[in-house]
Amino acid sequence: MPAPRIVPELYSSDFAASLDFYTRVLGFRVVYARPEDRFAYLDLGGAELMLEQTTDPARTFIAGELEHPFGRGLHLQVEVEDVESMYGRVLEAGSRVLLPLEDRWYRQGDREAGNRQFVVLDPDGYVLRPFESLGTRPARNSRK
């Protein structure tokens, strides 16, 4: 499998809490980590991201003040194999759900792509939309 061409790196205010959320609750696996740098590279079926609680201000790449919620304006869609099980773990963990589990169809030209999805905040306020594909169907109102 080729390496992804873009991998988001999410800053964390509490590395241990973020790592727990992404691994235990969402099911990502640690590909590699540098605990001394409070850094981990994670994967979930090809969806990759990095977590870091910066330890070196000279190596912190932010464009402004880092205030909670960190993810303002950014929303990450992640395709998963079993969105219902993940949603159950999210609820059990008491995570903040912005949109409960739903089935939603999105028009793409003369077809619609279906997602079973929900929206959740990670511990620092990054917005995640895990989804499982429901396949495609002809669009109801085709307007290419």
BAFI-3210 file (N, C-alpha, C; in Angstrom, 3 decimals, decimal comma, padded with zeros to 6 digits):
// residues 144
n [1|2|3|4|5|6|7|8|9|10|11|12|13|14|15|16|17|18|19|20|21|22|23|24|25|26|27|28|29|30|31|32|33|34|35|36|37|38|39|40|41|42|43|44|45|46|47|48|49|50|51|52|53|54|55|56|57|58|59|60|61|62|63|64|65|66|67|68|69|70|71|72|73|74|75|76|77|78|79|80|81|82|83|84|85|86|87|88|89|90|91|92|93|94|95|96|97|98|99|100|101|102|103|104|105|106|107|108|109|110|111|112|113|114|115|116|117|118|119|120|121|122|123|124|125|126|127|128|129|130|131|132|133|134|135|136|137|138|139|140|141|142|143|144]
n.u [000,849|000,670|002,318|000,438|-000,344|-000,864|-000,810|-002,372|-001,185|-001,927|-002,019|-001,812|-003,118|-002,909|-001,191|-001,367|-004,134|-005,179|-003,939|-005,064|-007,800|-007,716|-006,622|-007,779|-010,557|-011,316|-009,917|-007,513|-004,172|-000,886|001,677|004,315|006,123|007,358|007,851|009,339|009,173|006,541|004,910|003,141|002,599|-000,175|-002,495|-005,432|-006,699|-005,491|-006,074|-004,264|-002,657|-000,941|-000,084|000,794|002,143|003,616|007,038|009,069|009,281|010,454|009,989|007,313|004,726|002,570|000,067|-001,073|-002,449|-002,772|-005,629|-008,269|-011,314|-009,004|-009,434|-010,887|-012,566|-011,520|-012,239|-012,209|-012,755|-013,126|-012,840|-014,135|-014,291|-016,296|-018,528|-020,630|-019,828|-017,649|-019,006|-020,464|-018,352|-017,464|-019,699|-019,760|-017,358|-017,994|-017,524|-017,754|-020,379|-021,273|-023,002|-025,343|-025,248|-026,067|-027,678|-026,691|-027,057|-025,168|-025,134|-023,414|-022,845|-024,688|-025,173|-025,596|-023,778|-023,674|-023,389|-022,955|-022,699|-021,200|-020,521|-017,879|-016,065|-012,594|-010,405|-009,196|-010,832|-010,800|-012,622|-014,142|-015,353|-016,260|-017,059|-018,943|-019,184|-022,191|-022,527|-023,516|-026,138|-028,626|-029,009|-031,545|-032,422|-031,028|-028,544|-026,052]
n.v [-001,176|002,182|005,019|007,540|010,723|012,949|013,651|014,421|016,248|016,421|018,700|018,300|018,875|017,199|014,549|011,804|011,479|012,040|010,030|007,757|008,157|008,007|005,441|003,447|004,151|004,937|003,047|003,181|002,133|002,202|003,048|003,888|005,423|008,205|008,491|010,190|012,575|013,014|012,022|010,324|008,159|007,179|004,659|003,617|001,291|002,335|005,014|007,604|009,428|011,886|012,467|014,933|016,349|019,120|019,523|021,193|024,463|025,767|024,034|024,006|024,290|026,472|028,783|030,721|031,671|028,864|027,726|026,195|025,102|023,103|022,298|024,111|024,919|022,802|019,593|016,214|013,537|010,090|006,971|003,942|000,457|-000,620|001,249|001,393|-000,115|001,463|003,832|002,981|002,583|005,208|006,448|004,993|005,840|008,390|010,519|013,666|013,935|015,361|014,921|012,458|008,921|008,319|007,723|009,003|010,521|011,676|013,739|013,142|014,222|012,365|010,349|009,102|008,941|006,938|007,299|005,852|007,429|009,497|012,350|013,424|014,948|015,108|014,897|017,449|018,998|018,612|017,925|015,003|012,832|009,825|007,271|004,753|003,230|003,166|002,496|003,250|004,955|005,739|009,257|011,177|013,736|014,631|016,814|017,541]
n.w [000,000|-000,933|000,592|002,306|000,827|002,253|005,666|008,559|011,398|014,683|017,272|020,789|024,033|026,142|025,911|026,714|027,214|024,662|023,113|024,298|023,627|020,779|020,358|022,197|022,236|019,540|018,049|016,604|015,724|017,105|015,050|015,219|017,928|019,827|022,848|024,538|023,225|023,297|021,154|018,557|015,788|014,061|012,834|011,161|009,448|007,109|007,289|008,368|010,981|012,978|016,364|018,729|021,628|022,036|022,897|022,415|021,918|019,725|017,692|017,160|015,040|014,452|013,418|014,915|018,136|020,202|021,149|023,001|021,470|019,654|017,022|015,408|012,485|011,094|009,958|010,092|008,002|008,314|006,970|008,109|009,144|010,802|011,823|013,648|015,924|016,696|017,306|019,520|021,381|021,595|022,785|025,194|026,323|026,975|025,287|023,506|021,439|018,430|016,327|016,201|015,330|011,980|008,783|005,723|002,562|-000,180|-002,971|-005,977|-008,828|-011,095|-009,321|-005,954|-002,965|-000,147|003,378|006,554|009,502|012,098|014,188|016,180|018,892|019,582|022,518|022,473|020,932|018,175|015,250|014,232|011,724|011,556|009,209|007,482|004,379|002,523|-000,024|-003,442|-005,290|-007,798|-008,309|-006,753|-007,495|-010,121|-010,888|-012,484]
ca.u [000,000|001,521|002,208|-000,496|000,303|-001,079|-001,074|-002,506|-000,555|-002,802|-001,420|-002,582|-002,783|-002,663|-000,842|-001,890|-005,586|-005,422|-003,535|-006,095|-008,994|-007,524|-006,333|-008,773|-011,937|-011,544|-009,347|-006,265|-003,015|000,346|002,652|005,535|005,962|008,515|007,274|010,112|008,714|005,074|004,544|002,791|002,070|-001,270|-003,137|-006,688|-007,073|-004,996|-006,262|-003,108|-002,502|000,088|-000,437|001,972|002,085|004,930|007,976|010,083|008,593|011,064|009,504|005,859|004,350|001,201|-000,047|-001,681|-002,594|-003,380|-006,681|-009,277|-010,986|-007,913|-009,838|-011,818|-012,445|-011,002|-013,106|-011,562|-013,596|-012,320|-013,598|-013,865|-014,962|-017,457|-018,827|-021,543|-019,029|-016,895|-019,963|-020,732|-017,199|-017,471|-020,731|-019,315|-016,271|-018,517|-016,994|-018,751|-020,926|-021,945|-024,060|-025,509|-025,155|-027,119|-027,411|-026,801|-026,722|-024,585|-025,164|-022,148|-023,283|-025,950|-025,184|-025,512|-022,944|-024,248|-022,524|-023,439|-021,697|-021,471|-019,490|-017,414|-014,901|-011,536|-010,220|-008,785|-011,809|-010,752|-013,887|-013,952|-016,575|-016,087|-018,171|-018,884|-019,871|-023,431|-022,555|-024,051|-027,437|-028,921|-029,422|-032,982|-032,539|-029,746|-028,123|-024,599]
ca.v [000,000|003,377|005,957|008,631|011,951|013,964|013,063|015,507|016,154|017,132|019,055|017,827|019,500|016,084|013,462|010,518|011,456|011,949|008,703|006,837|008,358|007,505|004,004|002,630|004,484|004,873|001,822|003,354|001,429|002,980|002,559|004,127|006,504|008,754|008,949|011,309|013,776|012,981|011,926|008,994|008,046|006,232|004,153|002,874|000,795|003,214|006,405|007,853|010,751|012,018|013,204|015,474|017,398|019,666|019,696|022,145|025,613|026,099|023,056|024,055|024,977|026,957|030,109|031,647|031,182|027,540|027,785|025,142|023,829|023,223|021,938|025,046|025,050|021,566|018,443|015,073|012,396|008,871|005,777|002,841|-000,790|-000,903|002,535|001,209|-000,502|002,643|004,751|002,439|002,880|006,659|006,714|004,392|006,667|009,701|011,538|014,649|013,643|016,517|014,402|011,024|007,997|008,534|007,381|010,237|010,359|012,885|013,709|013,266|014,163|011,640|009,282|009,490|008,071|006,845|007,141|005,706|008,321|010,341|013,364|013,430|015,773|014,464|015,634|018,834|019,699|018,310|017,351|013,783|012,227|008,446|006,803|003,481|003,416|002,445|002,271|004,337|004,759|006,863|010,464|011,472|014,971|014,705|018,112|017,387]
ca.w [000,000|-000,976|001,713|002,004|000,380|003,281|006,983|009,525|012,715|015,605|018,550|021,927|025,318|027,062|025,006|027,199|026,994|023,223|022,660|024,783|022,819|019,420|020,318|022,900|021,869|018,095|017,509|015,861|016,286|017,078|014,084|015,996|018,904|020,519|024,119|025,091|022,521|023,346|019,742|018,030|014,436|014,205|011,629|011,284|008,130|006,061|007,703|009,217|011,575|014,004|017,579|019,406|022,655|021,757|024,005|021,957|021,309|018,437|016,711|017,162|013,810|014,500|012,803|015,863|019,509|020,288|022,163|022,919|020,835|018,690|015,662|014,772|011,045|010,510|010,231|009,454|007,680|008,405|006,618|009,036|008,760|011,647|012,449|014,775|017,097|017,112|017,929|020,859|022,238|021,813|023,791|026,454|026,852|027,343|024,379|023,073|020,115|017,835|015,464|016,460|014,201|010,981|007,395|004,947|001,146|-000,761|-004,431|-006,709|-010,215|-011,256|-008,308|-004,543|-002,136|001,191|004,553|007,931|010,081|013,264|014,372|017,572|019,199|020,358|023,776|022,252|020,124|016,752|014,803|013,449|011,193|011,101|008,383|006,779|003,101|002,237|-001,465|-004,262|-005,905|-008,696|-007,602|-006,816|-008,271|-010,807|-011,417|-012,598]
c.u [000,899|001,283|001,233|000,271|000,064|-001,447|-001,196|-001,753|-001,357|-002,060|-002,379|-002,155|-002,470|-002,445|-001,450|-003,392|-005,910|-005,073|-004,559|-007,357|-008,831|-007,282|-007,446|-010,183|-012,167|-010,929|-008,123|-005,180|-001,810|001,302|004,039|005,304|007,330|007,990|008,008|009,730|007,195|004,499|004,174|002,241|001,056|-001,855|-004,428|-007,113|-006,642|-005,244|-005,165|-003,143|-001,423|-000,487|000,838|001,547|003,476|005,760|009,037|009,400|009,175|010,589|007,978|005,424|002,871|001,181|-000,646|-001,735|-003,318|-004,352|-007,686|-010,569|-009,972|-008,400|-010,784|-011,537|-011,915|-011,900|-012,535|-012,561|-012,708|-013,202|-013,163|-014,665|-016,233|-017,810|-019,752|-020,799|-018,234|-017,814|-020,302|-019,593|-017,132|-018,500|-020,311|-018,227|-016,749|-017,975|-018,124|-019,147|-021,659|-023,112|-024,176|-025,414|-026,351|-026,689|-027,664|-026,321|-026,284|-024,557|-023,777|-022,478|-024,611|-026,068|-025,235|-024,646|-023,503|-023,196|-023,378|-022,357|-022,169|-020,332|-019,180|-016,235|-013,866|-011,289|-009,802|-009,728|-011,676|-012,029|-013,599|-015,304|-016,257|-017,305|-017,865|-019,703|-021,126|-023,564|-023,093|-025,411|-027,666|-029,401|-030,918|-033,253|-031,210|-029,536|-026,616|-023,955]
c.v [001,245|004,274|007,062|009,901|013,108|013,251|014,217|015,210|017,038|017,418|018,682|018,578|018,442|014,839|012,133|010,409|011,322|010,567|007,656|006,939|007,721|006,001|003,173|002,889|004,321|003,650|001,989|002,506|002,362|002,322|002,715|005,324|006,959|009,332|010,148|012,635|013,934|013,015|010,490|009,131|006,909|005,830|003,431|002,482|001,691|004,691|006,700|009,276|010,699|012,824|013,710|016,486|017,994|019,874|020,739|023,312|026,012|025,168|022,964|024,903|025,348|028,392|031,146|031,017|029,834|027,546|026,664|025,731|024,011|023,063|022,890|025,165|023,813|020,414|017,297|013,937|011,158|007,678|004,630|001,612|-001,060|000,343|002,372|000,794|000,682|003,624|004,280|002,738|004,372|007,019|006,201|005,229|008,047|010,838|012,458|014,387|014,877|016,104|012,914|010,209|008,188|007,922|008,638|009,975|011,693|012,753|013,952|013,115|013,450|010,449|009,900|008,465|008,110|006,633|006,823|006,392|008,938|011,334|013,461|014,386|014,933|015,313|017,099|019,599|019,518|017,561|016,174|013,259|010,833|008,030|005,433|003,660|002,560|002,154|003,484|003,947|005,906|008,066|010,703|012,694|015,208|016,078|018,081|018,672]
c.w [000,000|000,238|001,343|001,637|001,337|004,577|007,975|010,823|013,651|016,902|019,670|023,180|026,375|026,211|025,442|026,953|025,512|022,692|023,089|023,927|021,438|019,365|020,962|022,396|020,361|017,433|016,626|016,512|016,171|016,090|014,687|016,894|019,390|021,834|024,713|024,437|022,589|021,936|019,405|016,620|014,471|012,859|012,003|009,877|006,982|006,317|008,725|009,754|012,624|015,159|018,218|020,470|022,656|023,018|023,670|021,265|019,950|017,328|016,723|015,977|013,848|013,995|013,750|017,239|019,501|021,464|021,922|022,371|019,717|017,251|014,967|013,277|010,350|010,925|009,418|009,258|007,636|008,054|007,520|008,603|009,549|012,453|013,660|016,044|017,628|017,832|019,349|021,827|022,568|022,889|025,160|027,125|027,289|026,492|023,915|021,618|019,617|016,947|015,732|015,168|013,269|009,657|006,580|003,521|000,584|-002,283|-004,998|-008,186|-010,302|-010,305|-006,921|-003,824|-000,722|002,255|005,773|008,744|011,385|013,359|015,859|017,702|019,929|021,613|023,607|021,338|018,633|016,376|013,876|012,981|010,670|010,277|007,812|005,508|003,025|000,744|-002,205|-004,805|-006,895|-007,881|-007,786|-007,667|-008,958|-011,429|-011,483|-012,266]
res [m|p|a|p|r|i|v|p|e|l|y|s|s|d|f|a|a|s|l|d|f|y|t|r|v|l|g|f|r|v|v|y|a|r|p|e|d|r|f|a|y|l|d|l|g|g|a|e|l|m|l|e|q|t|t|d|p|a|r|t|f|i|a|g|e|l|e|h|p|f|g|r|g|l|h|l|q|v|e|v|e|d|v|e|s|m|y|g|r|v|l|e|a|g|s|r|v|l|l|p|l|e|d|r|w|y|r|q|g|d|r|e|a|g|n|r|q|f|v|v|l|d|p|d|g|y|v|l|r|p|f|e|s|l|g|t|r|p|a|r|n|s|r|k]
***
